[in-house]
Every structure is written in C-alpha cells, then in structure tokens.
C-alpha cells in the first residue's frame, strides 16, 4: 500500500505570494545591473564569435557567458518576486529584458516560480526519487533529459508556441502534475497570465528569429553559447534541493562558491536563505546567511549526475550535512 508523507512547512506557504511593502529597495542598482549584463552579453558573444581568437580564449568566454546568464536568471527571479524595482512597470521591464536574454517568457517563469516555493520537496519536486507509482526507467529518462538541458529547452520553446495554443490546453498539461512541478504550474495560470505569456512568446520568437537571421553573430556561435548555458543552468536547477529533508522551506541548501562565481550568480547560490525569506533581495542574501550552514557548490554539483533512486521508507534519514 502506498504511504503518503506529509510535507512539513507546506501550510506556512500561501497559495498567492504575499505583497510586501519593502520590495524593490535596490531599484536603481538593479537597473544598472541589468544594463551591465546586456553589455556583457554582447561582448561575450562577440568574443565567442571571433574565430581568430584561440580556442582557450573562446572557451573561457563560453564559461563566463554561462556564469553571467545565471545572474541574468537571478534578475528574472527578482522580477518574479516583484523585487527588481519598486515601480511595477520598471519591474516588468527588467523582467522582460532578463527573460529575453535568458530565452523565455517573464510571465511563464513568474507563475512557475511561486509554485516552486509551495511545491518544494512535494512529490512533484523530488526529481531524485522514484515513487511507487512511477516507472523507474521513465523517471530516469526524464531526469537526465531535464538536467542535460531539457529544463531550459522547454522554457525556451513553450512560450513561443503558446500563441497557437488556447487557454483550455493548460488543464490538459496539468494532468501530469503529481510528479511534475512544471505540469503542476499550468493549474495556476489565469486567463490574463496566459494571454500575457502568448504576447511575450510572440515577441520572443520575433526577437530570436531576428537575431538568428539578421544578427551580428553566426548561428553556430549562438548554438554553442546557449547550448552550454542550457546545460549549465539546467544542471543547477536542482542542485540546491536534491536529497534534502521533506520540508517545503528547509528542503534547500546554501552553497559556498568563489566570490567571482557568487558575484556573477548575484548570490543565487544562497537558496536556503531565499526560501526562508522570499522577499529578501539578492543584495542581502550573502550577509544574512550563516556561512557555517553551507556545503561547497562544486560538491553538490557533481551529485546532480547520480541517477534517481527509490524513495526511502524512513524520510528522517534525509538530513542536511554542513561542511
């Protein structure tokens, strides 16, 4: 008989993200940051595209591009929490700029993200575990598809096809919600969200089609840069949560990284602190975190590549270790 485990902390997370008065405290800084990220995005793609440079230089540029784009995602993440700018229109502008560079719809990520805060470590977000009602090889296949770039690919592709998909289709996607957090999010789209995502998806298609056909970079440059980013970002999506306690808030880690990586990530590696304080801006995550309550990012990253295992009978063994 299947045993259902109560996910601790789930009753403390509201179905709708609370509206805090203190959001957007670093509005001007965030405008500067997204502007610098756009400039760096152009410069790094230029270097990758410059075939007269050595492979080592271009390879380093690809690595820095991947790290930079993690920070672009952080700015998109700040938009999702309405924390990028105190002005709602400028907050949305930052979200649209970041999502365009990232390659998705701002609204798509916003709806998905608060659902992640509510579903963390539920059955829908235990990618590393195979449950009784799941196919072992189906779970393994989906897991490796996801971490090897599939998460980013679906974020990129889906918004661009939504102009051709009606709102009623969202319910059909949500049928797979029990073990799939991305499907579960489609239960949470309003008609207004869907319409906005369709508009953003159409704009995204026009932008990227223009870049591919008329932009200054060869299509192979974009494939290399974004292929590497798709892999790096997708592998990092679950690095903070795998094999953590079945707790919607505490089921996360803060991960140490060299200051350069932390700077490019905009402190996103302090994920546990963010889950405890979703309204805390990225500028405060590092100094508000207990540095003894961490693991190295590199260590957790290598663990991501292990295959899923069967869900343990004794969930008390899923304890966090700090070193």
Protein Blocks (a to p, Z undefined) as FASTA:
>chain_A
ZZddddehklmpcfbdcddfkgoklmmmmmmmmmmmmmmmmmmmmmmmmmkbcfklmmmm
mmmmmmmmmmmmmmmmmmmnopmbmblklmmmmmmmmmmmnopafklmmmmmmmmmmmgo
iaklmmkbccfkbcfklmmmmmmmmmnommmmmmmmmmmmmmmpcfklmmmmmmmmmmom
klmmmmmpcfklmmmmmmmmmmmmmmmmmmmmmmmbdfklmmmmmmmmmmmmmmmmmmmm
gopacdfklmccdddddfklmmmnnomlmmmlmmmmmmlcfklmmmmpcfklccdfklmm
mmmmpccddddfblmlmccddZZ
